[in-house]
Amino acid sequence: MDKLVLLVVLPLLAAFLMPVLARSSQVLARLSGLLVLLISITLVLNVWGEVDKQAISFAIGGYQPPLGVVFYIDQLSLLFALLIPVMVLIFWPWNRPSSIQEYSLMMLLTASASGLMLSGDLFNIYVFYELLAVASYGLVSVQVRQGQHPVVAWVASLRYLLLGSVGSVMMLLGIAIIYLQTGTLNLAQLSLLAPEALNNITGLSAFVLILVGLGVKAELFPVNTWVPEVYAGVSTRLSALMAGLLSKLAVIVIVRLLVLLFPQPEALHLMTVLGMLGVISGELVAWRAKDMTRMLAFSSIGQLGLVFIAFSLPGNIGLLAGFAIALHHLVVKPALFMLAGGWSGRLEKLSGMAQSSPYHVALFVLLAMSLLGVPPLPGFWVKLLLVMNLAVQTDPVYHFALAFMLLATVLEAAYLYRVVMLFYKKENHTHASSQHSLFDWITAIALAAVLLISVVQLPSVERKLVSMAYQSGNRLLYIHTVFANIGTPEARIDRMSPTDQAKQPLVSEPSIKEKAIKEDLVLGSAEQ
Amino acid sequence: MNMTGVEGIVLLGAIGLIMIGLAGLFMSNNVFRMVLALVILESGANLFLILAGFHGLGIAPIFLSNHAISDAGHMMNDPIPQALVLTAIVIGVGVQALALALILKIKAHYNTLDMSEIRQQMEYDLAKNNDVTLPASAQSPDSLVRSKVICQAEQTQPDHIQAKADVQQIGGSVNG
């Protein structure tokens, strides 16, 4: 199992060795980056079957938790550990000559993103998040969009950096508050202590601070001002990577913390409200956008708002809906960005495009229909899941969320329909033509193929998502897995000071379901 | 947390630094000052984190023998927050250096450090390169600031201002 740490170590090594290697051989340096990505993918695929059965965890450097740093791997983190190298490989700057430093930053991005997904330690999450942020500031200022002056990207990068740094400081403050309350940073032990120590106003304020910090990357409502500037200034490949993958990583971390650390219903309500504001503001501005990239950037804010609403549903069903929407967006939005790469300029210029490049337009229509939720496509099923589960909630805030979501979908339909109408307008003397590079076109087709395959394979996709949601929504499983090597958490508490033991029962009022899961675990270990 | 007098003062100092930093970031319009405010904000957060593991009478862990740790654990300052702060300081310095490098580049091109001006010029450039008209909200505050921009930059970059005016004209005609 320990070899999974290579997912972080190898790209990190490559990031710093590539510029040195490039001094002797440019080709070797460039190939080494790709090689590391391929190794990462094989590593993940090797343990895929094993993690399907049960989650695993290992301590790094031989120090046992809660003092040592642990990696925790369940189906969720493994799926993203696979998606990170795959997406980086897809959105590698294939289409233009780039400097070795750019590749180096891409590797840094891979390393920190993998670390963010696998880490089971709050402070490690902070460090990897910062690394991810630094790598993306660098990439934003380097990968300038074609035809754009680089100064635009520098300004976008600076504004992103200022906002991101404030977010990071807020997150650090949140972590400091949690440490003050509990005296530990290990997620499993925090989860053990959370029902007692964090289920109060202090814990809630820590959650708000961390939410603001991670929300910068997750395009959460008040801290997403960087989105339109950055996505309009950088190359569409980087926009696709950021909108598709990086925003989801931050969301997944928020969800992980929400499940393990913050059991308050207020935390969920806060996420619903921010998600509602995000979805409505994003779609309203996208409706007014005058060029394709900006429209997609604002629409991505709206979609992320939808993800937040889904994750704010209580229980495993919220996780299921959230994963479904997030993964759907992860496939569709990058494909749309790839198509938008060849359609720069204002929307009116695209009039009559269907005559000159019918296949590109057809693909756009397909992706737009899935984004909207037209029945046979996956977008329909994820939205149906969300709508049905919002409707059965008794809490009125979810009914507001439902209304906002449907309104936003109408807006989305309005602007996407407008673009499609423009595409199919009859123009006698059209000069419109697509300028897609071959790589962009192939990427878009591949992502659309994934979308269509998931239509055919809908039952198995659903099974996978359900087991993923069940596994990642299980607090006790996390605790038991991390502390498996040193006995049960109860034993661990015995070894802690006697006062702590008196203060901290294992779980305050475990629900019937949690009890059942616990019994399952005990039975499972007895069988072994 | 039982606080002695010193800790109370330090806590107040940490919160004060955070407040000063946030106020500086939101109220200042000069990018360099914004970076400085960020530095203050980060030191406030770091001080707060240090305080999380600080005991009024504690000593640094390396000065304790093994025996002393088991005897009087409560006398030790918690080393974990100190390690965290060390990491946070290093990350902060790196990010601030990157910010300054970006500011230098931007200053060389736009010849201003004013955030709202930088942002407007960027919006113009973006709109020009994308061949779109600016949205009304981005256009409106321009009439207030433009006189300032021209006063400051007339001698240095007349052609750039001219380009800006051109874009505006295009925008106006399309809107009209």
Interface residues (C-beta under 8 A of the other chain):
Chain A: F123 Y126 V127 E130 A133 V134 Y137 G138 S141 G147 Q148 H149 V151 V152 W154 V155 A156 S157 L158 R159 L161 L162 S165 V166 S168 V169 L172 L173 I175 A176 Y179 L180 G183 L185 E229 A232 G233 R288 K290 D291 T293 S344 G345 R346 K349
Chain B: M1 I18 G21 L22 L25 V31 M34 V35 L38 L41 E42 A45 N46 F48 L49 A52 G53 D78 I80 P81 L84 T87 A88 I91 G92 G94 V95 L98 A99 L102 I103 K105 I106 H109 Y110 I118 R119 Q121 M122 D125 L126 N129 N130 D131 V132 T133 P135
